[in-house]
Amino acid sequence: IDDTVLANYKSMDHEGCPGPTTSPAIAAYALAHPWDAGAAFASDPSLTAPYAMGSLTQSARTAALNLLNLYRYTAGLGEVTEDPGYTELAQAAALICAVKGGITHSPSRVADMDGDLYTLCARGAYRSNLAEGYGSLPASIRDAWVSDGDMANYGQLGHRRWCLNPAMGRTGFGLVYNRSGRAFTAMYAIDGSGGGESLVAWPAQNTPLELLSDQNRLVWSLVTGGDWTRDEVTVTLTRTNRSPKTWRFSADGSDGFFTMNNDFGMENCLVFRPDGMDGYQAGDHFDVEVVLGDGLIVRYGVDFFRLGSPGSADAPVSGLRGDVNGDGRVNRQDRVYLARALAGWEDYPLPDASAADVNRDGSVNRQDRVYLSRALAGWEGCGL
């Protein structure tokens, strides 16, 4: 087909498109780059005068970097490295948000804060992805920034697009807990030291289910970098296995949410979320066809798999954080199930380890049982 881009990535005849990342390669990369953060602080922050940013342990910073790079590797993008200057700015951004008690990209001056420190805080907050209440940096990356599925963000996906910005080469991370233990996190985002542009799809050609947050809110995106308008674009999404179904998106009418946004990173980000999606399973395959304004057609496939068994068709999972037993609900039975699974009871496997990682620290352990108990009891700062 003339002017067709076959977006199975390896066969793309299009300069600047990312190379493919196979499911075994992604699983191997994940194994070699763990994101279990461990102890957070090398030195503690101070939220009262004299204020202090504190500093994160190397293990905490590496865990965040590993998870960010796993997303980028999955999407066919280059790795980013940690920049000490960006780390300082991100830590300052987290501090000012914790002091203010809420995230803000334009923090007002704190009367008793040193002027130089406030300048760092303000600069970091302005140029960083920010999050509140996610408990850890890996949780913020997965459930806040790459997901971007909440009402305030899914129409533009700004945080995701900074995480998966092809031009990014360096970043830094910050974390501060306020007096009630609520986490404020930051990732320095506005960096162009990596250079280059490419098509960026999420979910990617091969996507682990563990990298998805709330599956029922999964928003699909394709960043093209072109100069088309929403009125010129049509998107067709087809599930080819189990109950095949097709969704169509255009300015004339859509089977779900559809828009285009040009505000963050590369321009022309197509955003679409299909109505009536009943979750995603290992082994699911979707075909995506995007017809752009100048007749260019982009076609690519998306396969979902689990990191433990790439390419296999595992049991379905609900995608609900805290749904440990996989019954589609989060309740006391999940707490009991998790306690028995952790105790090694026979016939208590974990159908979805990502759902059992309730506190989003990258591992499943006793802390997740405690967090789930508190969440079910309605404790502040223990949301699901």
C-alpha positions as CSV (number, residue, x, y, z in Angstrom):
1,I,0.0,0.0,0.0
2,D,1.5,3.4,-1.0
3,D,2.5,5.6,1.9
4,T,1.7,2.9,4.5
5,V,3.6,2.5,7.7
6,L,3.5,-1.0,9.0
7,A,3.7,-0.3,12.7
8,N,4.8,-3.8,13.7
9,Y,7.9,-1.7,14.2
10,K,10.6,-4.0,12.8
11,S,9.1,-3.8,9.3
12,M,8.4,-0.1,9.5
13,D,9.6,1.7,6.5
14,H,9.7,5.0,8.3
15,E,12.7,6.9,9.5
16,G,12.8,7.4,13.3
17,C,10.4,4.7,14.2
18,P,11.4,2.6,17.3
19,G,12.6,-0.9,16.9
20,P,10.5,-3.8,18.1
21,T,10.8,-5.3,21.6
22,T,9.7,-8.9,21.9
23,S,8.0,-10.3,24.9
24,P,10.9,-12.5,25.9
25,A,13.3,-9.6,25.7
26,I,10.9,-7.4,27.8
27,A,10.7,-10.2,30.4
28,A,14.5,-10.6,30.5
29,Y,14.9,-6.8,30.9
30,A,12.4,-6.7,33.7
31,L,14.2,-9.5,35.5
32,A,17.5,-7.7,35.2
33,H,16.1,-4.3,36.3
34,P,14.1,-4.8,39.5
35,W,12.0,-2.0,40.8
36,D,11.6,-3.1,44.5
37,A,12.7,0.2,46.1
38,G,13.7,-0.9,49.6
39,A,14.6,1.9,52.1
40,A,13.6,5.3,50.8
41,F,15.8,7.9,52.5
42,A,19.6,8.3,52.9
43,S,18.8,11.5,54.8
44,D,15.4,12.7,56.1
45,P,13.6,15.7,54.8
46,S,12.4,18.5,57.1
47,L,9.0,20.1,56.5
48,T,9.6,22.9,59.0
49,A,12.2,25.6,59.3
50,P,15.0,25.2,58.7
51,Y,13.6,23.1,55.8
52,A,15.7,20.3,54.3
53,M,15.1,18.4,51.1
54,G,16.6,15.2,52.4
55,S,17.9,12.6,49.9
56,L,16.8,9.3,48.6
57,T,18.9,6.1,48.8
58,Q,20.6,4.9,45.6
59,S,18.3,1.8,45.7
60,A,15.2,3.9,45.7
61,R,16.4,6.1,42.8
62,T,17.5,3.0,40.9
63,A,14.2,1.3,41.4
64,A,12.3,4.3,39.9
65,L,14.8,4.6,37.0
66,N,14.5,0.8,36.3
67,L,10.7,0.9,36.1
68,L,10.7,4.1,33.9
69,N,13.2,2.4,31.6
70,L,11.2,-0.8,31.5
71,Y,8.3,1.2,30.1
72,R,10.5,2.9,27.6
73,Y,12.2,-0.4,26.6
74,T,8.7,-1.9,26.1
75,A,7.7,1.1,23.9
76,G,10.9,0.7,21.8
77,L,12.5,3.8,23.2
78,G,16.0,4.4,24.5
79,E,17.0,4.3,28.2
80,V,17.3,7.4,30.2
81,T,20.0,8.0,32.9
82,E,19.8,9.8,36.2
83,D,21.1,13.4,36.3
84,P,22.2,14.6,39.8
85,G,21.0,18.1,39.1
86,Y,17.6,16.8,38.0
87,T,17.4,14.6,41.1
88,E,18.0,17.6,43.3
89,L,15.2,19.5,41.5
90,A,12.8,16.6,41.7
91,Q,13.5,16.2,45.4
92,A,12.9,19.9,45.9
93,A,9.7,19.7,44.0
94,A,8.5,16.8,46.3
95,L,9.5,18.9,49.3
96,I,7.5,22.0,48.4
97,C,4.4,19.9,47.6
98,A,4.6,18.1,50.9
99,V,5.0,21.5,52.7
100,K,2.0,22.9,50.8
101,G,-0.1,19.8,51.4
102,G,-0.9,19.3,47.7
103,I,0.8,19.1,44.3
104,T,1.4,22.3,42.3
105,H,3.6,23.2,39.4
106,S,3.6,26.9,40.5
107,P,4.2,26.9,44.3
108,S,3.9,30.2,46.1
109,R,6.7,31.4,48.4
110,V,7.0,29.8,51.9
111,A,7.7,32.7,54.3
112,D,10.3,31.0,56.4
113,M,12.0,29.0,53.7
114,D,15.5,30.0,52.5
115,G,15.3,31.9,49.1
116,D,17.7,29.6,47.3
117,L,15.9,26.5,48.5
118,Y,12.5,28.0,47.4
119,T,14.0,28.7,43.9
120,L,15.0,25.1,43.6
121,C,11.6,24.0,44.7
122,A,9.8,26.2,42.3
123,R,12.0,25.3,39.3
124,G,11.7,21.6,40.1
125,A,7.9,21.7,40.5
126,Y,7.5,23.6,37.2
127,R,9.5,21.0,35.2
128,S,8.4,17.8,36.8
129,N,5.7,15.2,36.8
130,L,4.1,15.3,40.3
131,A,1.9,12.9,42.2
132,E,0.3,12.7,45.6
133,G,-0.8,9.6,47.6
134,Y,0.8,6.8,45.6
135,G,3.1,5.6,48.4
136,S,6.3,5.2,46.3
137,L,8.0,6.3,43.2
138,P,7.4,3.0,41.3
139,A,3.7,3.3,42.2
140,S,3.6,6.9,40.9
141,I,5.2,5.9,37.6
142,R,2.8,3.0,37.0
143,D,-0.5,4.2,38.5
144,A,-0.2,7.9,38.1
145,W,2.1,9.1,35.3
146,V,2.1,6.3,32.7
147,S,-1.5,5.4,33.4
148,D,-2.9,9.0,33.3
149,G,-6.3,7.4,33.3
150,D,-8.0,9.7,35.8
151,M,-10.6,12.3,34.8
152,A,-8.2,15.2,35.0
153,N,-5.5,13.7,32.7
154,Y,-6.8,11.1,30.3
155,G,-7.7,13.7,27.6
156,Q,-4.1,14.8,27.2
157,L,-1.9,12.2,28.8
158,G,0.8,14.8,29.6
159,H,2.5,12.7,32.3
160,R,2.7,9.6,30.1
161,R,4.0,11.6,27.1
162,W,6.9,13.0,29.2
163,C,7.7,9.5,30.5
164,L,7.7,8.1,26.9
165,N,9.2,11.2,25.3
166,P,11.7,10.0,22.6
167,A,13.8,13.1,23.2
168,M,14.4,12.5,26.9
169,G,17.9,11.4,27.8
170,R,18.1,12.2,31.5
171,T,15.8,12.5,34.5
172,G,15.7,12.6,38.3
173,F,13.3,11.5,41.1
174,G,12.1,12.9,44.4
175,L,10.0,11.6,47.3
176,V,8.9,13.3,50.5
177,Y,6.2,12.1,53.0
178,N,4.2,14.7,54.9
179,R,3.5,14.6,58.6
180,S,0.6,12.2,58.1
181,G,2.7,9.8,56.0
182,R,1.2,10.8,52.6
183,A,3.7,10.5,49.8
184,F,4.5,13.4,47.4
185,T,6.6,12.3,44.4
186,A,8.3,14.0,41.5
187,M,10.0,13.0,38.2
188,Y,12.0,15.6,36.4
189,A,10.4,15.6,32.9
190,I,11.4,18.4,30.6
191,D,14.6,17.2,29.1
192,G,15.6,17.0,25.4
193,S,19.1,15.6,25.7
194,G,18.3,12.3,24.1
195,G,17.2,13.9,20.8
196,G,15.2,12.4,18.0
197,E,11.5,11.7,17.3
198,S,9.6,8.6,16.6
199,L,6.1,7.1,16.6
200,V,5.2,6.1,20.2
201,A,2.4,3.8,20.9
202,W,1.0,2.8,24.3
203,P,0.1,0.1,24.9
204,A,3.1,-1.0,22.9
205,Q,3.4,-3.8,20.4
206,N,4.1,-6.3,23.2
207,T,2.9,-5.1,26.6
208,P,3.1,-6.9,30.0
209,L,-0.1,-6.8,32.0
210,E,2.0,-5.9,35.0
211,L,2.7,-2.5,33.4
212,L,-1.0,-1.7,33.3
213,S,-2.7,0.0,36.2
214,D,-6.5,-0.1,36.4
215,Q,-7.2,-2.0,33.2
216,N,-10.8,-0.7,33.0
217,R,-9.4,2.8,32.6
218,L,-6.6,2.0,30.1
219,V,-6.3,4.8,27.6
220,W,-4.6,4.0,24.3
221,S,-2.4,6.5,22.6
222,L,-0.3,7.0,19.5
223,V,2.1,10.0,19.2
224,T,2.8,10.7,15.5
225,G,4.6,14.0,15.6
226,G,2.8,15.2,12.5
227,D,0.6,18.2,11.8
228,W,-2.8,16.5,11.3
229,T,-6.0,17.6,12.9
230,R,-8.5,15.5,14.8
231,D,-11.0,16.0,12.0
232,E,-8.6,14.3,9.5
233,V,-7.9,11.2,11.5
234,T,-9.8,7.9,12.0
235,V,-8.7,5.0,14.3
236,T,-9.9,1.4,14.1
237,L,-9.2,-0.9,17.0
238,T,-10.0,-4.6,16.6
239,R,-9.7,-7.4,19.1
240,T,-9.0,-10.6,17.1
241,N,-9.2,-13.3,19.7
242,R,-11.9,-14.1,22.3
243,S,-15.2,-12.4,21.3
244,P,-13.7,-10.5,18.4
245,K,-14.9,-6.9,18.4
246,T,-14.1,-3.6,16.5
247,W,-14.2,-0.1,17.8
248,R,-14.0,3.0,15.5
249,F,-13.0,6.5,16.5
250,S,-13.3,9.7,14.5
251,A,-14.5,13.3,14.8
252,D,-17.8,12.1,13.3
253,G,-18.5,9.6,16.0
254,S,-16.6,7.1,18.2
255,D,-17.1,3.9,20.1
256,G,-15.6,5.5,23.1
257,F,-13.5,8.5,24.0
258,F,-11.4,10.1,21.2
259,T,-9.3,13.2,21.0
260,M,-6.0,14.7,19.8
261,N,-3.6,16.7,21.9
262,N,-0.6,18.8,21.1
263,D,0.4,20.3,24.5
264,F,3.2,18.0,25.8
265,G,6.4,16.6,24.3
266,M,5.9,15.5,20.7
267,E,2.8,16.8,18.9
268,N,-0.2,15.0,17.6
269,C,-1.0,12.6,20.3
270,L,-4.0,10.5,19.4
271,V,-6.0,9.4,22.5
272,F,-8.7,6.8,22.5
273,R,-10.4,4.6,25.0
274,P,-12.9,2.0,23.9
275,D,-16.3,1.7,25.6
276,G,-17.3,-1.7,26.9
277,M,-13.9,-3.1,27.2
278,D,-14.0,-6.1,29.6
279,G,-10.4,-6.1,30.7
280,Y,-7.3,-7.4,29.1
281,Q,-5.8,-10.9,29.3
282,A,-2.5,-12.6,28.4
283,G,-2.9,-13.7,24.8
284,D,-5.1,-10.9,23.8
285,H,-4.3,-9.5,20.4
286,F,-5.5,-6.1,19.0
287,D,-5.0,-4.6,15.5
288,V,-4.8,-0.9,15.3
289,E,-5.2,1.1,12.0
290,V,-4.8,4.8,12.0
291,V,-5.6,6.8,8.8
292,L,-4.0,10.2,8.9
293,G,-4.9,13.4,7.0
294,D,-2.5,13.1,4.1
295,G,-3.4,9.5,3.3
296,L,-0.7,7.9,5.5
297,I,-1.8,4.8,7.1
298,V,-0.3,3.4,10.3
299,R,-1.0,-0.2,11.2
300,Y,0.3,-2.1,14.2
301,G,-0.6,-5.0,16.4
302,V,-0.6,-5.1,20.2
303,D,-0.2,-8.3,22.2
304,F,-0.6,-8.6,25.9
305,F,1.3,-11.1,28.0
306,R,2.5,-11.7,31.5
307,L,6.1,-11.2,32.5
308,G,6.3,-14.6,34.1
309,S,5.2,-16.4,30.9
310,P,5.6,-14.2,27.8
311,G,3.3,-15.3,25.0
312,S,1.2,-17.6,27.2
313,A,-2.6,-17.3,27.6
314,D,-3.0,-17.1,31.4
315,A,-6.2,-16.9,33.4
316,P,-8.0,-13.6,33.0
317,V,-7.4,-10.9,35.6
318,S,-9.7,-8.0,36.6
319,G,-7.0,-5.4,36.7
320,L,-8.4,-4.0,40.0
321,R,-5.8,-3.0,42.5
322,G,-6.5,-5.1,45.6
323,D,-8.5,-7.8,43.8
324,V,-6.2,-10.5,45.0
325,N,-8.5,-13.4,44.4
326,G,-9.4,-12.2,40.9
327,D,-13.2,-12.2,41.4
328,G,-13.7,-8.7,40.1
329,R,-14.3,-7.1,43.6
330,V,-12.1,-5.8,46.4
331,N,-13.3,-6.8,49.8
332,R,-12.5,-8.7,53.0
333,Q,-12.1,-12.0,51.0
334,D,-9.1,-10.4,49.2
335,R,-7.4,-9.7,52.6
336,V,-8.0,-13.2,53.8
337,Y,-6.8,-14.7,50.4
338,L,-3.6,-12.6,50.5
339,A,-2.8,-13.6,54.1
340,R,-3.2,-17.3,53.1
341,A,-1.2,-16.9,50.0
342,L,1.6,-15.2,51.9
343,A,1.5,-18.0,54.5
344,G,2.0,-20.6,51.7
345,W,-1.4,-22.2,51.9
346,E,-2.0,-24.8,49.1
347,D,-4.5,-23.8,46.4
348,Y,-4.0,-20.1,47.1
349,P,-2.0,-18.9,44.0
350,L,-1.9,-15.2,43.1
351,P,-3.8,-14.9,39.7
352,D,-2.6,-11.3,39.3
353,A,0.6,-10.4,41.3
354,S,0.2,-6.7,40.2
355,A,-3.3,-6.6,41.9
356,A,-1.7,-8.1,45.1
357,D,1.1,-5.5,45.1
358,V,-1.4,-3.2,46.8
359,N,1.1,-0.6,48.1
360,R,2.8,-0.5,44.7
361,D,6.3,-1.0,45.9
362,G,7.2,-3.6,43.3
363,S,6.9,-6.7,45.5
364,V,4.1,-8.7,47.3
365,N,4.7,-9.2,51.0
366,R,3.2,-8.5,54.5
367,Q,3.2,-4.8,53.9
368,D,0.6,-5.3,51.1
369,R,-1.7,-7.2,53.6
370,V,-1.4,-4.4,56.1
371,Y,-2.0,-1.7,53.4
372,L,-5.1,-3.6,52.1
373,S,-6.5,-4.0,55.6
374,R,-6.1,-0.2,56.2
375,A,-7.6,0.6,52.8
376,L,-10.7,-1.5,53.5
377,A,-11.0,0.2,56.8
378,G,-10.9,3.6,55.1
379,W,-7.6,4.9,56.5
380,E,-6.5,8.2,55.0
381,G,-3.6,7.8,52.6
382,C,-4.4,4.2,51.8
383,G,-6.5,4.5,48.7
384,L,-6.9,1.8,46.0
